[in-house]
């Protein structure tokens, strides 16, 4: 996280929300997306959630993490949706 999170506020002008600049809702939304992105990236790289993740799950989680690190609403929603779908499928399996 120490190396990945700084990318969030350098990728886009709206990334300064990670530096607590902006409205409360914007700061919370961007920070929550970064936390979920870190969790998705770590699950994708390690290959483990509840049990061993498949290769497709791992790739989708890494893609979701990249989307979650982009501080634009459409990208964050897409990343959260992909991560949520993968986690749901994984837990049901």
C-alpha positions as CSV (number, residue, x, y, z in Angstrom):
1,X,0.0,0.0,0.0
2,X,2.8,2.4,0.7
3,X,3.9,2.3,-2.9
4,X,0.5,1.9,-4.6
5,X,-1.7,4.5,-2.8
6,X,0.5,7.5,-3.8
7,X,-0.3,6.6,-7.4
8,X,-4.0,7.4,-6.7
9,X,-3.3,11.1,-6.1
10,X,-0.8,11.4,-9.0
11,X,-2.9,9.7,-11.7
12,X,-5.5,12.4,-11.8
13,X,-6.2,16.0,-10.6
14,X,-9.1,14.6,-8.5
15,X,-6.7,12.3,-6.7
16,X,-6.0,15.0,-4.2
17,X,-9.0,13.7,-2.3
18,X,-6.6,11.1,-0.9
19,X,-4.8,14.1,0.7
20,X,-8.1,15.1,2.4
21,X,-8.7,17.9,0.0
22,X,-12.3,18.0,-1.1
23,X,-15.7,17.4,0.4
24,X,-16.2,14.8,3.0
25,X,-18.1,12.5,0.7
26,X,-15.4,12.7,-2.0
27,X,-12.6,12.0,0.5
28,X,-14.5,9.0,1.9
29,X,-15.4,7.6,-1.5
30,X,-11.9,7.9,-2.9
31,X,-10.3,6.5,0.3
32,X,-12.8,3.6,0.4
33,X,-12.1,2.8,-3.2
34,X,-8.3,2.8,-2.5
35,X,-8.8,0.4,0.4
36,X,-10.9,-2.0,-1.7
37,X,-8.4,-1.7,-4.5
38,X,-5.6,-2.7,-2.2
39,X,-7.6,-5.7,-1.0
40,X,-8.4,-6.7,-4.6
41,X,-4.8,-6.3,-5.7
42,X,-3.5,-8.4,-2.8
43,X,-6.1,-11.1,-3.4
44,X,-5.3,-11.1,-7.1
45,X,-1.5,-11.3,-6.6
46,X,-1.6,-13.8,-3.7
47,X,-4.2,-15.9,-5.4
48,X,-6.1,-16.5,-2.1
49,X,-9.4,-15.3,-0.7
50,X,-11.5,-17.8,1.1
51,X,-9.6,-20.6,-0.7
52,X,-7.4,-20.8,-3.8
53,X,-8.5,-18.4,-6.5
54,X,-8.7,-19.4,-10.1
55,X,-6.5,-17.7,-12.7
56,X,-9.5,-15.8,-14.1
57,X,-10.5,-14.6,-10.7
58,X,-7.0,-13.4,-10.1
59,X,-6.8,-11.5,-13.4
60,X,-10.2,-9.9,-12.8
61,X,-9.3,-8.8,-9.3
62,X,-6.1,-7.2,-10.5
63,X,-8.1,-5.4,-13.3
64,X,-10.6,-4.3,-10.7
65,X,-7.8,-3.0,-8.5
66,X,-6.4,-0.9,-11.3
67,X,-9.9,0.6,-11.9
68,X,-10.4,1.3,-8.3
69,X,-7.1,3.2,-8.1
70,X,-8.3,5.7,-10.8
71,X,-10.1,8.5,-9.0
72,X,-12.9,8.9,-11.5
73,X,-16.5,7.8,-10.5
74,X,-17.1,5.6,-13.5
75,X,-13.8,3.7,-13.0
76,X,-14.3,3.3,-9.3
77,X,-17.8,2.0,-9.8
78,X,-16.7,-0.4,-12.5
79,X,-13.8,-1.7,-10.4
80,X,-16.1,-2.1,-7.4
81,X,-18.6,-4.0,-9.5
82,X,-16.0,-6.3,-10.9
83,X,-14.5,-7.0,-7.5
84,X,-17.9,-7.6,-6.0
85,X,-18.9,-10.1,-8.7
86,X,-15.6,-12.0,-8.4
87,X,-15.8,-12.2,-4.6
88,X,-19.4,-13.3,-4.7
89,X,-18.7,-16.0,-7.3
90,X,-15.6,-17.1,-5.3
91,X,-17.5,-17.4,-2.0
92,X,-20.4,-19.3,-3.6
93,X,-17.9,-21.8,-5.2
